Structure formats: C-alpha cells, structure tokens
Amino acid sequence: MVDPRQEAVLAHLQRSQEAIERVSADGRFVAAITAIADQIAASLKAGGKVLLAGNGGSAAVAQHIAAELVGRPVGDRAPLAVIALTADTSVLTAVGNTRGFEQVFAHQLRAIGRKGDVLIALSTSGHSGNVIAGLDAARQLGIVTIGFTKHAQTPMNELCDFLLAVPVKEHALIQQIHVTAGHAICRLVEQELSGESRS
C-alpha cells in the first residue's frame, strides 16, 4: 500500500517542477529577472541601497534575499547595503501601534529611503495594504519600485517600475518561485559588481 503522505510529497514536488518549467519557458519572466538585477546593481554602484518589504512568507523571502546580499558575499567584495524592513520588531510594533499596521513599511521608507534606492515589495496576492502603501511612499520619494507577486491585475502593478509576476496560482509555489528568482537576481548582481562576464 502506498503511503498517502509520500503521494502528497510527490504531488507537491511535481507541481513545483511544473512551476519551474513554466517560468523557465517564459521569456518575459526571465527578462524581468535580468532587468531587476541590472537595476539593483546600478543602484548599489551609485551608492544607493536595497530595501525589502513583505508579510508572512513574503517577509521570510525578503529577509532571505537580504541575507544573501549582505551576508554571503562571493569573493572579496564588501557587504551590500540591503535592509529588510520586516526584521525590526520594535519599529514594526511601534509604527503599527501608533500609525496602524498599513503604515509599517511606508513610515520606514520615509525615514531611511532616498532617491535612487530600490524597494523590492513582495506580496503573493498583490493586495497587501501595507505593501501597497510602501510602494506608494517609495514612488513619492523617487525610489525605484520592484514588485514580486502573482500573474494577475492587482493594485501593485501600477506602482511598480519592474514587476516579477509568477504565472501559477498556488501561493506556496508563487513564494517558491520568488525565492528561486531571488537567488538568480543575487547571482547576477554578484556578477555585475565583481566584474564577471555576463556570458
């Protein structure tokens, strides 16, 4: 008798594989990854910083990308100026308590964001109120806006200079693709900043 738990695992792995195959075959998706990496590298070279925001699983992805760029340098390059706005619980709870949870990212961006910085805003649904408010604040500040979300018309779309929209429906798989795309972006940024060939 087949263990139903193993069947569930295999089914999930199959869906994951199909999701990777779908985005790998999507030329616009791949082009968006390279364009985002180029923008991030350009901002960092010019003395800007990268700020990331998201909720729940997307907060974890934001912090994962920040950790890759700050804490896992390739070669001898200096650590990069990357901050996950999800990580400071004292700031998050102070702003949430006094101004409302919807302002937890926008308020931080107004404090530390500068023209020429980059905001990576992650929302699997594309409807997260605090992420939308953060994007709006970033646009007002002249910060380049990058959105990681699903493939659909959402409030995020009009607020993002660059949009990485995953063409699958299952939220867990969308977040998996966000992590995978994040790793690819980190690698391209490393190559650009270290002067490696783009071959």
N, C-alpha and C positions, 0 to 999 in steps of 0.2 A: 504494500500500500504506500502511495506517495504521500510524503509529509506535506500537508497543505501550507505550512509555513514556508517550506522550501519553494513551493509553487508560487507563493506570493513574492518571495525574494526574486525568483527568476522572472516573474512578470514585471516587477519594478525595473530590474536590470535591462529587460528587453525594451521597455518604454524609454529608459534613459539612453540606450543605444540609438533608438529611432530618433530621439530628440537631437542627439549629437549629429546624426547623419543629416537630419533636416536642416540644421543651421549651417553645417559644413557645405551643403549644396546651395545655400542661399547667398548669392554674390553680394547682395546689398548688405546682408548681415556681416559678412566678412569685411567688406569695405568700411562699414561703420566702426568695426574694431580698430582697423588701422588708422582711420581718421581721428578717433578718440585718442589713441596712443600718441599720434603726432601732436595733437593739441596739448595733451598733458606734458609731453616732453618740452614743447615750446614754452609753455608757461613756467615750468621749473627752470629751464635755461635762463629765462628772463628775470628770475628772482621771485616768481610767484609761488603759490602753494596750492595744494590739492586738499579740498575739504569734502567729506563724505557724510551722507545722512540717509537713514532708513529706519524702519521699525521691525521688531521681531527678527525673523530670519534675515530680512534685508539689512538690519542693523549688524547682524553677525557677518554678513558678506562685506559690508562697509568696513568693519574692523579687520576682517581678513585681508582685504586689499591694502589697507593702511599698513598692516603688519608686514606684508610682503615688500612694500616700497620703503618703509623705514628700517625694518629690522633684518631683512635678508638681502643685503647688497651683494651683487655679483662683482667680483674683482675688488678693486681698492677705492671705488667711488664713495663719496660721503653719503651719509643717510639723507634721504629726501624729505622735503617739507610737506608732510602729509598728515592730516588730522582727521580722525573720525569724530564727528560731532555727537555721536551716540555714546561716547565712552565715559564722560564725566558725570557721574550720577548726582553729584552735588549741584552742578549747574543745571542739569536736566530737571531735577526736582524743584530747585529754586525758581526757575523760569516757569515751569508747569504750575507751580503753586501760586505765583504772583500774576502771571500773564496768561495762563492757560496752556494746555498741552500742545495746542496747534501752533504756538509760537516758539517751541523749544529749539528749532533749527534756525528760524528767521532771526531770532534775537541774537544767537551766537554769531550768525553771519554778519549782522550789523556791527557786532563788537570786533571781530577779527578779520572779516573778509575785506579784500581790496580789489580794485580794478586790475584785471589781468590774472587773478586767481581762477581756479577751476572748481566748480561744485559737481560732484558725482552724486546724484539723487536717485535712490533705489526705492521702488515701490512695485511689488508684484502686481497689484491691482491697477496701479496708475491713478488711484483715487485718494491716497493718504493725505489728509488735510494738512498735517504739519510739513510733509514733503512738498506739497503744492505751495504752501506759504513760504517755505525756504527757497524754492525756485523763484518765486515772485520777488522776494527780497534780493536774491542774487542778481536777477536781471536789473533791478533798480541800481545796484552797486557797480554794474559793469563787469560782473563775474561771468565767465563762460559757463554755460549750464549743459550738463550731460545727464541724460536720463537712462536708467536701466529699468525696463518694465516689460509688460506683455505686448503682444501684437494686437492692438485694438485702438480705437479712437478714445483717448482718455484726456482728462484735464492737463496731464503732464505734457502732452505732445506740443502744444503751442508755446510752452515755456522753456523748451529745450533746444539749444543750438545743435546738439548732437543727440540722437536717440538710438538706443540699442534695444530693439523690441523683439522679444523672443516669440517665434510663431508656434507655440504649443499652449495647451490650455491648463494643464495640471500645475498648480502652484509650486509644488515641490520640484518639479522638473524645470520650471522657469528659474527658480533660485539656483538649481544646479548649473544651468547654463550661464547664469550671471557669474557664478564662481569661476567656471571654465573660461569664460570670456575675460574675466578679471585677470586670470593668470596669463592669458595671451597678451593682454594690454601691458601688464607688468613686464613681461619679457621684451616686448617691443620698445617700451620706454627705456629699459636697461640697455638695449642695443643702441638706441639713439644717443643716450647720454654717455655711453662708453666709446662711441665712435665705431662700433662694429658695423660691418657691411650689412645692408638690407637684403642681401641675396637670400 
